[in-house]
């Protein structure tokens, strides 16, 4: 192991007893700094995005895979130490840790380039400690090289919100110059919308948040409206980012013939009974989105750099992680919430 001098204790947050965020399920922790094993990077965390998946984990919508896990899977950091078999990173490099943490590499899904469906896949902040801390371990083979000259807080949301939004956009089968509806306009949506706009799409945003509607209009959406409103024209494609099952029939009914709805979230409330003729007939398609592949990540990061993506963030000190999640739950976050260790309260 090669390393620089490091403190022997990390500080951060872990999930205590999952439950409503107002009840304080996130608890402060101090732990010994781990040593990276073969193939691992030890990162000094510069920033960590706060994803709605973190909220689902903290509140118990997603069952915990292990006790007292540190959430957070949009990690930007500097390499403080490298495990013995690491070849692609050195101490001092900037690296990103994301949601997909490992896969088996040999199942039929991995062999077909669909590692996001690997039955043995593991996830940062769910199966292993994540980035709601000042020190984090990430597997080098699943880490991303990140630009040295950009603000870490602006890079963090790219590592899940951006990547998943990008995969959801591709799953929506948006045709060239097509009409895209986006339901919910938080961290993922405001990044996916920019990719669609750069590729010539007409984008209609439907969301309950007035501040999100303002951001959507500022980014170039052709129309903005409430979550249950009808868009001004039939849609070729739609993406549901809000974790609200009631919106599935709403979005399906807004599709033109042969249109596709992609549901982007890992958790969704119950979907109402669908009416076949109103919601699915005329070859309308309903698709889910499950995690991402590393190639999705590389493609998205290249695209974000090429189009000069504008990332809107609401930064919080690491000490306010619980407040960031409360604000996320209450739709008080514009763009993406990001934790920044060392930032003053």
HUNORPE-V476319 format. One record per residue. N is the residue number from 1. RES is the residue in one letter. PHI is phi in degrees with one decimal (NA if undefined). NEAR is the number of other C-alpha atoms within 10 Angstrom. Layout:
n=N res=RES phi=PHI near=NEAR
n=N res=RES phi=PHI near=NEAR
//
This chain:
n=1 res=X phi=NA near=14
n=2 res=X phi=-106.3 near=12
n=3 res=X phi=-151.3 near=17
n=4 res=X phi=-104.5 near=11
n=5 res=X phi=-61.1 near=7
n=6 res=X phi=-142.4 near=12
n=7 res=X phi=-64.6 near=9
n=8 res=X phi=-91.0 near=9
n=9 res=X phi=-131.5 near=12
n=10 res=X phi=-105.0 near=17
n=11 res=X phi=-123.9 near=18
n=12 res=X phi=180.0 near=23
n=13 res=X phi=-133.0 near=27
n=14 res=X phi=-135.2 near=24
n=15 res=X phi=-81.6 near=26
n=16 res=X phi=-81.3 near=17
n=17 res=X phi=-105.5 near=17
n=18 res=X phi=-56.0 near=22
n=19 res=X phi=176.3 near=18
n=20 res=X phi=-52.6 near=17
n=21 res=X phi=-60.4 near=19
n=22 res=X phi=-65.8 near=13
n=23 res=X phi=-90.0 near=10
n=24 res=X phi=76.4 near=17
n=25 res=X phi=-72.5 near=18
n=26 res=X phi=-90.4 near=27
n=27 res=X phi=-124.7 near=15
n=28 res=X phi=-73.0 near=16
n=29 res=X phi=-136.8 near=15
n=30 res=X phi=-126.9 near=12
n=31 res=X phi=-138.4 near=11
n=32 res=X phi=-66.8 near=11
n=33 res=X phi=-68.4 near=17
n=34 res=X phi=-76.7 near=13
n=35 res=X phi=-95.3 near=15
n=36 res=X phi=-68.7 near=22
n=37 res=X phi=-82.4 near=18
n=38 res=X phi=-53.8 near=14
n=39 res=X phi=82.0 near=17
n=40 res=X phi=-111.9 near=23
n=41 res=X phi=-113.6 near=31
n=42 res=X phi=-99.3 near=26
n=43 res=X phi=-109.4 near=28
n=44 res=X phi=-82.6 near=25
n=45 res=X phi=-73.8 near=28
n=46 res=X phi=-91.1 near=23
n=47 res=X phi=-164.0 near=32
n=48 res=X phi=-142.3 near=36
n=49 res=X phi=-68.8 near=33
n=50 res=X phi=-108.4 near=31
n=51 res=X phi=-99.4 near=24
n=52 res=X phi=-62.4 near=23
n=53 res=X phi=-60.9 near=22
n=54 res=X phi=-59.4 near=22
n=55 res=X phi=-63.6 near=25
n=56 res=X phi=-61.0 near=22
n=57 res=X phi=-68.9 near=22
n=58 res=X phi=-64.8 near=28
n=59 res=X phi=-87.2 near=22
n=60 res=X phi=89.4 near=17
n=61 res=X phi=-61.9 near=18
n=62 res=X phi=-106.7 near=16
n=63 res=X phi=-65.3 near=12
n=64 res=X phi=-64.0 near=19
n=65 res=X phi=-91.9 near=14
n=66 res=X phi=-159.3 near=12
n=67 res=X phi=-76.6 near=13
n=68 res=X phi=53.0 near=19
n=69 res=X phi=-84.3 near=23
n=70 res=X phi=-78.6 near=28
n=71 res=X phi=-77.0 near=29
n=72 res=X phi=105.0 near=31
n=73 res=X phi=-141.5 near=32
n=74 res=X phi=-125.2 near=30
n=75 res=X phi=-100.7 near=39
n=76 res=X phi=-114.8 near=34
n=77 res=X phi=-156.7 near=25
n=78 res=X phi=-103.3 near=20
n=79 res=X phi=-68.6 near=25
n=80 res=X phi=-97.8 near=24
n=81 res=X phi=-159.5 near=25
n=82 res=X phi=-127.3 near=29
n=83 res=X phi=-70.2 near=20
n=84 res=X phi=-61.8 near=14
n=85 res=X phi=-98.1 near=12
n=86 res=X phi=-74.1 near=18
n=87 res=X phi=-119.7 near=11
n=88 res=X phi=-93.5 near=12
n=89 res=X phi=-134.0 near=20
n=90 res=X phi=-126.9 near=17
n=91 res=X phi=-56.3 near=16
n=92 res=X phi=98.8 near=15
n=93 res=X phi=-66.8 near=16
n=94 res=X phi=-91.8 near=23
n=95 res=X phi=-141.1 near=25
n=96 res=X phi=-120.9 near=28
n=97 res=X phi=-106.4 near=31
n=98 res=X phi=-124.4 near=31
n=99 res=X phi=-60.6 near=25
n=100 res=X phi=-70.0 near=24
n=101 res=X phi=-103.3 near=22
n=102 res=X phi=-166.2 near=18
n=103 res=X phi=-139.3 near=20
n=104 res=X phi=-74.2 near=14
n=105 res=X phi=83.7 near=15
n=106 res=X phi=-131.3 near=11
n=107 res=X phi=-72.5 near=15
n=108 res=X phi=-65.9 near=13
n=109 res=X phi=-74.8 near=16
n=110 res=X phi=-61.3 near=18
n=111 res=X phi=-67.3 near=12
n=112 res=X phi=-95.9 near=10
n=113 res=X phi=76.4 near=13
n=114 res=X phi=-120.8 near=15
n=115 res=X phi=-63.0 near=25
n=116 res=X phi=-62.1 near=21
n=117 res=X phi=-101.3 near=17
n=118 res=X phi=-58.6 near=18
n=119 res=X phi=-63.8 near=13
n=120 res=X phi=-100.5 near=12
n=121 res=X phi=-64.3 near=17
n=122 res=X phi=-123.5 near=18
n=123 res=X phi=-133.5 near=18
n=124 res=X phi=-68.3 near=25
n=125 res=X phi=81.7 near=28
n=126 res=X phi=-129.0 near=26
n=127 res=X phi=-94.9 near=17
n=128 res=X phi=-151.7 near=19
n=129 res=X phi=-61.0 near=22
n=130 res=X phi=-110.6 near=28
n=131 res=X phi=-106.2 near=33
n=132 res=X phi=-77.9 near=33
n=133 res=X phi=-164.0 near=30
n=134 res=X phi=-97.1 near=23
n=135 res=X phi=-138.0 near=28
n=136 res=X phi=-143.6 near=28
n=137 res=X phi=-100.7 near=27
n=138 res=X phi=-138.0 near=29
n=139 res=X phi=-70.4 near=22
n=140 res=X phi=-61.4 near=24
n=141 res=X phi=-68.7 near=16
n=142 res=X phi=-114.6 near=19
n=143 res=X phi=-92.7 near=24
n=144 res=X phi=-115.3 near=20
n=145 res=X phi=-75.0 near=16
n=146 res=X phi=-125.0 near=18
n=147 res=X phi=-59.2 near=14
n=148 res=X phi=-80.0 near=11
n=149 res=X phi=-103.3 near=7
n=150 res=X phi=-114.7 near=9
n=151 res=X phi=-61.1 near=12
n=152 res=X phi=-58.5 near=23
n=153 res=X phi=-64.3 near=26
n=154 res=X phi=-81.8 near=21
n=155 res=X phi=-83.6 near=23
n=156 res=X phi=-55.3 near=32
n=157 res=X phi=-63.2 near=31
n=158 res=X phi=-64.0 near=29
n=159 res=X phi=-81.0 near=26
n=160 res=X phi=-140.0 near=27
n=161 res=X phi=-51.8 near=27
n=162 res=X phi=-69.8 near=27
n=163 res=X phi=-65.9 near=29
n=164 res=X phi=-67.9 near=27
n=165 res=X phi=-60.3 near=27
n=166 res=X phi=-64.7 near=30
n=167 res=X phi=-64.2 near=22
n=168 res=X phi=-61.4 near=29
n=169 res=X phi=-61.5 near=26
n=170 res=X phi=-67.9 near=17
n=171 res=X phi=-68.0 near=21
n=172 res=X phi=-76.4 near=26
n=173 res=X phi=55.1 near=18
n=174 res=X phi=-65.7 near=21
n=175 res=X phi=-76.0 near=15
n=176 res=X phi=-55.2 near=11
n=177 res=X phi=68.7 near=13
n=178 res=X phi=-78.8 near=18
n=179 res=X phi=-105.5 near=23
n=180 res=X phi=-113.3 near=33
n=181 res=X phi=-103.0 near=29
n=182 res=X phi=-120.0 near=29
n=183 res=X phi=-105.9 near=28
n=184 res=X phi=89.2 near=25
n=185 res=X phi=-140.8 near=27
n=186 res=X phi=-104.4 near=26
n=187 res=X phi=-60.0 near=28
n=188 res=X phi=-64.4 near=26
n=189 res=X phi=-62.9 near=30
n=190 res=X phi=-71.5 near=27
n=191 res=X phi=-88.7 near=27
n=192 res=X phi=-61.2 near=27
n=193 res=X phi=-59.3 near=27
n=194 res=X phi=-68.8 near=24
n=195 res=X phi=-64.4 near=21
n=196 res=X phi=-61.5 near=21
n=197 res=X phi=-63.9 near=18
n=198 res=X phi=-64.6 near=15
n=199 res=X phi=-93.3 near=14
n=200 res=X phi=93.2 near=14
n=201 res=X phi=-79.4 near=20
n=202 res=X phi=-96.4 near=21
n=203 res=X phi=-114.7 near=26
n=204 res=X phi=-115.5 near=25
n=205 res=X phi=-110.9 near=28
n=206 res=X phi=-130.1 near=25
n=207 res=X phi=-155.6 near=22
n=208 res=X phi=-79.9 near=17
n=209 res=X phi=-84.7 near=20
n=210 res=X phi=-64.4 near=14
n=211 res=X phi=-66.4 near=15
n=212 res=X phi=-66.6 near=25
n=213 res=X phi=-63.6 near=22
n=214 res=X phi=-63.6 near=13
n=215 res=X phi=-63.3 near=19
n=216 res=X phi=-60.9 near=28
n=217 res=X phi=-63.8 near=15
n=218 res=X phi=-65.0 near=9
n=219 res=X phi=-81.1 near=15
n=220 res=X phi=114.4 near=15
n=221 res=X phi=-61.7 near=22
n=222 res=X phi=-70.7 near=16
n=223 res=X phi=-152.7 near=16
n=224 res=X phi=-133.5 near=24
n=225 res=X phi=-160.3 near=19
n=226 res=X phi=-70.5 near=16
n=227 res=X phi=-59.7 near=20
n=228 res=X phi=-100.4 near=14
n=229 res=X phi=-72.9 near=15
n=230 res=X phi=-88.4 near=16
n=231 res=X phi=-65.0 near=22
n=232 res=X phi=-72.7 near=12
n=233 res=X phi=-151.0 near=13
n=234 res=X phi=-61.9 near=16
n=235 res=X phi=-102.8 near=26
n=236 res=X phi=-77.8 near=24
n=237 res=X phi=-149.1 near=29
n=238 res=X phi=-146.6 near=30
n=239 res=X phi=-126.8 near=31
n=240 res=X phi=-100.8 near=26
n=241 res=X phi=-95.2 near=24
n=242 res=X phi=-67.7 near=25
n=243 res=X phi=-82.5 near=20
n=244 res=X phi=-121.6 near=17
n=245 res=X phi=-60.9 near=16
n=246 res=X phi=-59.2 near=16
n=247 res=X phi=-83.9 near=20
n=248 res=X phi=-61.1 near=25
n=249 res=X phi=-65.1 near=18
n=250 res=X phi=-61.2 near=18
n=251 res=X phi=-69.2 near=28
n=252 res=X phi=-61.8 near=24
n=253 res=X phi=-69.1 near=21
n=254 res=X phi=-81.8 near=23
n=255 res=X phi=-75.0 near=26
n=256 res=X phi=-75.9 near=17
n=257 res=X phi=-55.0 near=16
n=258 res=X phi=67.2 near=14
n=259 res=X phi=-70.9 near=26
n=260 res=X phi=-127.6 near=26
n=261 res=X phi=-107.5 near=31
n=262 res=X phi=-107.7 near=26
n=263 res=X phi=-96.3 near=27
n=264 res=X phi=-90.4 near=27
n=265 res=X phi=-83.0 near=22
n=266 res=X phi=-81.5 near=16
n=267 res=X phi=-133.1 near=17
n=268 res=X phi=-144.6 near=18
n=269 res=X phi=-67.1 near=12
n=270 res=X phi=-58.8 near=11
n=271 res=X phi=-86.8 near=12
n=272 res=X phi=-64.5 near=11
n=273 res=X phi=-59.3 near=9
n=274 res=X phi=-92.3 near=13
n=275 res=X phi=-94.3 near=11
n=276 res=X phi=-55.5 near=10
n=277 res=X phi=-68.5 near=10
n=278 res=X phi=-74.8 near=14
n=279 res=X phi=-111.2 near=20
n=280 res=X phi=-124.3 near=20
n=281 res=X phi=-61.9 near=14
n=282 res=X phi=65.1 near=14
n=283 res=X phi=59.9 near=12
n=284 res=X phi=-73.5 near=21
n=285 res=X phi=-120.2 near=19
n=286 res=X phi=-121.3 near=18
n=287 res=X phi=-128.8 near=14
n=288 res=X phi=-100.0 near=16
n=289 res=X phi=-125.3 near=20
n=290 res=X phi=-121.2 near=15
n=291 res=X phi=51.8 near=22
n=292 res=X phi=-160.1 near=22
n=293 res=X phi=-96.8 near=21
n=294 res=X phi=-63.0 near=21
n=295 res=X phi=-66.3 near=13
n=296 res=X phi=-54.7 near=18
n=297 res=X phi=-62.4 near=24
n=298 res=X phi=-64.6 near=14
n=299 res=X phi=-63.8 near=14
n=300 res=X phi=-66.3 near=22
n=301 res=X phi=-61.1 near=21
n=302 res=X phi=-64.0 near=11
n=303 res=X phi=-64.3 near=15
n=304 res=X phi=-59.5 near=21
n=305 res=X phi=-68.0 near=11
n=306 res=X phi=-66.8 near=10
n=307 res=X phi=-92.4 near=12
n=308 res=X phi=64.3 near=10
n=309 res=X phi=-57.0 near=18
n=310 res=X phi=-96.5 near=13
n=311 res=X phi=-103.0 near=19
n=312 res=X phi=-100.9 near=19
n=313 res=X phi=-128.7 near=19
n=314 res=X phi=-117.7 near=17
n=315 res=X phi=-80.6 near=21
n=316 res=X phi=-133.8 near=25
n=317 res=X phi=-65.9 near=17
n=318 res=X phi=-55.7 near=26
n=319 res=X phi=-65.6 near=21
n=320 res=X phi=-110.9 near=17
n=321 res=X phi=-58.9 near=23
n=322 res=X phi=-64.8 near=21
n=323 res=X phi=-68.0 near=16
n=324 res=X phi=-59.1 near=25
n=325 res=X phi=-69.8 near=23
n=326 res=X phi=-63.3 near=18
n=327 res=X phi=-66.4 near=15
n=328 res=X phi=-62.6 near=19
n=329 res=X phi=-63.2 near=16
n=330 res=X phi=-96.5 near=10
n=331 res=X phi=58.5 near=15
n=332 res=X phi=-98.9 near=16
n=333 res=X phi=-99.0 near=22
n=334 res=X phi=-96.2 near=22
n=335 res=X phi=74.2 near=22
n=336 res=X phi=-120.8 near=28
n=337 res=X phi=-79.3 near=28
n=338 res=X phi=-137.8 near=28
n=339 res=X phi=-89.9 near=30
n=340 res=X phi=-126.5 near=26
n=341 res=X phi=-56.7 near=22
n=342 res=X phi=87.9 near=14
n=343 res=X phi=-72.3 near=13
n=344 res=X phi=-70.2 near=10
n=345 res=X phi=-67.3 near=8
//
